[in-house]
Protein backbone atom coordinates (compact mmCIF):
# COMPACT_ATOMS: atom_id res chain seq x y z
CA UNK A 1 0.00 0.00 0.00
CA UNK A 2 1.38 3.40 -0.99
CA UNK A 3 1.74 5.99 1.75
CA UNK A 4 -0.06 9.30 1.18
CA UNK A 5 1.90 12.51 0.70
CA UNK A 6 -0.28 15.06 2.40
CA UNK A 7 -0.24 18.72 1.41
CA UNK A 8 1.73 20.80 3.89
CA UNK A 9 0.88 24.43 4.67
CA UNK A 10 3.17 26.99 3.07
CA UNK A 11 3.36 29.36 6.01
CA UNK A 12 1.43 29.03 9.25
CA UNK A 13 2.52 32.43 10.55
CA UNK A 14 1.41 34.62 7.63
CA UNK A 15 0.30 38.11 8.63
CA UNK A 16 -1.01 41.07 6.68
CA UNK A 17 1.64 43.83 6.91
CA UNK A 18 0.72 47.40 7.73
CA UNK A 19 2.86 49.36 5.28
CA UNK A 20 2.46 51.10 1.96
CA UNK A 21 4.41 50.64 -1.25
CA UNK A 22 4.49 52.80 -4.36
CA UNK A 23 2.33 51.99 -7.36
CA UNK A 24 5.52 51.39 -9.37
CA UNK A 25 6.73 48.78 -6.89
CA UNK A 26 3.29 47.16 -6.84
CA UNK A 27 3.38 46.90 -10.65
CA UNK A 28 6.83 45.28 -10.51
CA UNK A 29 5.60 42.69 -8.01
CA UNK A 30 2.47 41.99 -10.07
CA UNK A 31 4.46 41.55 -13.29
CA UNK A 32 7.08 39.34 -11.64
CA UNK A 33 4.31 37.30 -10.05
CA UNK A 34 2.77 36.68 -13.46
CA UNK A 35 6.18 35.85 -14.96
CA UNK A 36 7.28 33.48 -12.17
CA UNK A 37 3.85 31.96 -11.51
CA UNK A 38 4.28 32.64 -7.80
CA UNK A 39 1.65 34.63 -5.94
CA UNK A 40 2.45 38.26 -5.20
CA UNK A 41 2.82 37.37 -1.52
CA UNK A 42 5.30 34.62 -2.36
CA UNK A 43 7.31 36.98 -4.57
CA UNK A 44 7.59 39.58 -1.80
CA UNK A 45 8.35 36.94 0.85
CA UNK A 46 11.11 35.30 -1.20
CA UNK A 47 12.63 38.62 -2.27
CA UNK A 48 12.75 40.10 1.23
CA UNK A 49 14.53 37.01 2.55
CA UNK A 50 17.44 38.09 0.33
CA UNK A 51 18.08 40.89 2.84
CA UNK A 52 19.73 38.22 5.00
CA UNK A 53 22.54 38.02 2.42
CA UNK A 54 23.52 41.64 3.21
CA UNK A 55 26.67 41.17 5.30
CA UNK A 56 26.41 44.66 6.82
CA UNK A 57 22.83 43.97 7.98
CA UNK A 58 23.78 40.60 9.48
CA UNK A 59 26.78 42.18 11.25
CA UNK A 60 24.54 44.96 12.60
CA UNK A 61 22.06 42.39 13.94
CA UNK A 62 24.82 40.35 15.57
CA UNK A 63 26.31 43.44 17.23
CA UNK A 64 23.03 44.73 18.69
CA UNK A 65 22.72 44.52 22.46
CA UNK A 66 20.34 41.84 23.70
CA UNK A 67 20.14 40.40 20.20
CA UNK A 68 19.26 36.76 20.95
CA UNK A 69 15.57 37.12 20.09
CA UNK A 70 16.32 39.14 16.94
CA UNK A 71 18.84 36.57 15.72
CA UNK A 72 16.34 33.79 16.34
CA UNK A 73 13.59 35.68 14.47
CA UNK A 74 15.95 36.29 11.54
CA UNK A 75 17.21 32.69 11.53
CA UNK A 76 20.81 33.79 12.08
CA UNK A 77 23.09 31.59 14.15
CA UNK A 78 25.02 33.44 16.84
CA UNK A 79 28.08 31.31 16.12
CA UNK A 80 28.25 32.17 12.40
CA UNK A 81 31.32 34.14 11.39
CA UNK A 82 30.79 37.89 11.01
C-alpha positions as CSV (number, residue, x, y, z in Angstrom):
1,X,0.0,0.0,0.0
2,X,1.4,3.4,-1.0
3,X,1.7,6.0,1.7
4,X,-0.1,9.3,1.2
5,X,1.9,12.5,0.7
6,X,-0.3,15.1,2.4
7,X,-0.2,18.7,1.4
8,X,1.7,20.8,3.9
9,X,0.9,24.4,4.7
10,X,3.2,27.0,3.1
11,X,3.4,29.4,6.0
12,X,1.4,29.0,9.2
13,X,2.5,32.4,10.5
14,X,1.4,34.6,7.6
15,X,0.3,38.1,8.6
16,X,-1.0,41.1,6.7
17,X,1.6,43.8,6.9
18,X,0.7,47.4,7.7
19,X,2.9,49.4,5.3
20,X,2.5,51.1,2.0
21,X,4.4,50.6,-1.3
22,X,4.5,52.8,-4.4
23,X,2.3,52.0,-7.4
24,X,5.5,51.4,-9.4
25,X,6.7,48.8,-6.9
26,X,3.3,47.2,-6.8
27,X,3.4,46.9,-10.6
28,X,6.8,45.3,-10.5
29,X,5.6,42.7,-8.0
30,X,2.5,42.0,-10.1
31,X,4.5,41.6,-13.3
32,X,7.1,39.3,-11.6
33,X,4.3,37.3,-10.1
34,X,2.8,36.7,-13.5
35,X,6.2,35.8,-15.0
36,X,7.3,33.5,-12.2
37,X,3.8,32.0,-11.5
38,X,4.3,32.6,-7.8
39,X,1.6,34.6,-5.9
40,X,2.4,38.3,-5.2
41,X,2.8,37.4,-1.5
42,X,5.3,34.6,-2.4
43,X,7.3,37.0,-4.6
44,X,7.6,39.6,-1.8
45,X,8.4,36.9,0.8
46,X,11.1,35.3,-1.2
47,X,12.6,38.6,-2.3
48,X,12.8,40.1,1.2
49,X,14.5,37.0,2.6
50,X,17.4,38.1,0.3
51,X,18.1,40.9,2.8
52,X,19.7,38.2,5.0
53,X,22.5,38.0,2.4
54,X,23.5,41.6,3.2
55,X,26.7,41.2,5.3
56,X,26.4,44.7,6.8
57,X,22.8,44.0,8.0
58,X,23.8,40.6,9.5
59,X,26.8,42.2,11.2
60,X,24.5,45.0,12.6
61,X,22.1,42.4,13.9
62,X,24.8,40.4,15.6
63,X,26.3,43.4,17.2
64,X,23.0,44.7,18.7
65,X,22.7,44.5,22.5
66,X,20.3,41.8,23.7
67,X,20.1,40.4,20.2
68,X,19.3,36.8,21.0
69,X,15.6,37.1,20.1
70,X,16.3,39.1,16.9
71,X,18.8,36.6,15.7
72,X,16.3,33.8,16.3
73,X,13.6,35.7,14.5
74,X,15.9,36.3,11.5
75,X,17.2,32.7,11.5
76,X,20.8,33.8,12.1
77,X,23.1,31.6,14.1
78,X,25.0,33.4,16.8
79,X,28.1,31.3,16.1
80,X,28.3,32.2,12.4
81,X,31.3,34.1,11.4
82,X,30.8,37.9,11.0
